[in-house]
Amino acid sequence: GPYRLAFRRLLVEGLIGPPEIVALHEEIVNDAVSELRRRVQSARKRGELPRGMSTTRLLDTISGAIWAHISATPEDKLPKLAAGIDEYIDELVDGQLLLARMSAEEENSTDS
């Protein structure tokens, strides 16, 4: 979106910047990641996700892929990216969950 470059700066300056920027980083980035982590862990506890699935690895893979996708897109292609970003994220998450489930099933079948 229109704040893409400001967000990039926040990721860097929020770690080293003045207290107001550090607080903003905490609110926007760290709180969002903590909430996502809680949601994934809750889903795992409810049995919706494989028990052995790493929350950190799942979130790192998804967020890293999204970040790379957005960062590598040239300015003139951003409107097309924005129009399809929800579908991209849905497919990415579904793919990661499928891999996690397949891995869990494989582990269960070798344990038997």
C-alpha positions as CSV (number, residue, x, y, z in Angstrom):
1,G,0.0,0.0,0.0
2,P,0.9,3.6,0.2
3,Y,2.9,3.1,3.4
4,R,5.2,0.4,2.1
5,L,8.4,2.4,2.3
6,A,7.5,3.9,5.7
7,F,6.9,0.4,7.0
8,R,10.3,-0.7,5.7
9,R,11.9,2.2,7.6
10,L,9.9,1.3,10.7
11,L,11.3,-2.2,10.6
12,V,14.9,-0.8,10.8
13,E,14.5,2.4,12.7
14,G,12.1,0.8,15.2
15,L,15.0,-1.2,16.5
16,I,17.4,1.6,17.0
17,G,15.5,4.9,16.7
18,P,14.2,7.4,19.2
19,P,11.8,6.1,21.9
20,E,8.7,7.1,19.9
21,I,9.7,5.1,16.9
22,V,10.7,2.1,19.1
23,A,7.2,2.3,20.7
24,L,5.5,2.4,17.3
25,H,7.5,-0.6,16.2
26,E,6.4,-2.4,19.3
27,E,2.8,-1.6,18.7
28,I,2.6,-2.3,15.0
29,V,5.1,-5.1,14.4
30,N,5.8,-6.9,17.7
31,D,2.1,-6.9,18.9
32,A,0.9,-8.2,15.5
33,V,3.5,-11.0,15.5
34,S,2.6,-11.9,19.1
35,E,-1.1,-12.1,18.2
36,L,-0.4,-14.3,15.2
37,R,1.8,-16.5,17.4
38,R,-1.0,-16.9,19.9
39,R,-3.6,-17.7,17.2
40,V,-1.3,-20.4,15.7
41,Q,-0.6,-21.9,19.1
42,S,-4.3,-21.9,20.0
43,A,-5.1,-23.7,16.7
44,R,-2.5,-26.3,17.4
45,K,-3.9,-26.8,21.0
46,R,-7.4,-27.3,19.5
47,G,-6.0,-29.9,17.1
48,E,-6.5,-27.9,14.0
49,L,-2.8,-28.0,13.3
50,P,-0.2,-30.7,13.8
51,R,1.2,-30.8,17.3
52,G,4.8,-30.9,16.2
53,M,4.5,-27.9,13.8
54,S,6.8,-25.1,14.7
55,T,4.9,-21.8,15.2
56,T,8.1,-19.8,14.5
57,R,9.0,-21.7,11.4
58,L,5.4,-21.4,10.0
59,L,5.2,-17.7,10.7
60,D,8.7,-17.0,9.4
61,T,8.0,-18.9,6.2
62,I,4.8,-17.1,5.5
63,S,5.9,-13.6,6.5
64,G,9.3,-14.0,4.7
65,A,7.5,-15.1,1.5
66,I,5.1,-12.2,1.7
67,W,8.0,-9.8,2.4
68,A,10.0,-11.1,-0.5
69,H,7.0,-11.1,-2.9
70,I,6.3,-7.4,-2.1
71,S,9.9,-6.3,-2.0
72,A,10.8,-7.8,-5.3
73,T,7.8,-6.3,-7.1
74,P,8.6,-3.3,-9.3
75,E,6.6,-0.1,-8.7
76,D,4.7,-0.4,-11.9
77,K,3.4,-3.9,-10.9
78,L,2.3,-3.0,-7.4
79,P,-1.4,-2.4,-8.4
80,K,-1.6,-5.9,-9.8
81,L,0.1,-7.3,-6.8
82,A,-2.3,-5.5,-4.5
83,A,-5.3,-6.8,-6.4
84,G,-4.2,-10.4,-6.0
85,I,-2.4,-10.3,-2.6
86,D,-5.3,-11.9,-0.6
87,E,-5.3,-14.8,-3.0
88,Y,-1.5,-15.1,-2.9
89,I,-1.6,-15.2,0.9
90,D,-4.4,-17.7,1.0
91,E,-2.5,-20.0,-1.3
92,L,0.7,-19.6,0.6
93,V,-0.9,-20.3,4.0
94,D,-2.8,-23.3,2.6
95,G,0.4,-24.7,1.0
96,Q,2.3,-24.4,4.3
97,L,-0.5,-26.0,6.3
98,L,-0.7,-28.8,3.8
99,L,3.0,-29.4,4.0
100,A,2.8,-29.4,7.8
101,R,-0.1,-31.9,7.8
102,M,1.7,-34.2,5.3
103,S,4.8,-34.1,7.5
104,A,2.8,-35.0,10.6
105,E,1.1,-37.8,8.8
106,E,4.5,-39.1,7.6
107,E,5.9,-39.0,11.1
108,N,2.8,-40.8,12.5
109,S,3.1,-43.5,9.8
110,T,6.7,-44.2,10.6
111,D,6.0,-44.3,14.3
112,S,3.5,-47.1,13.9
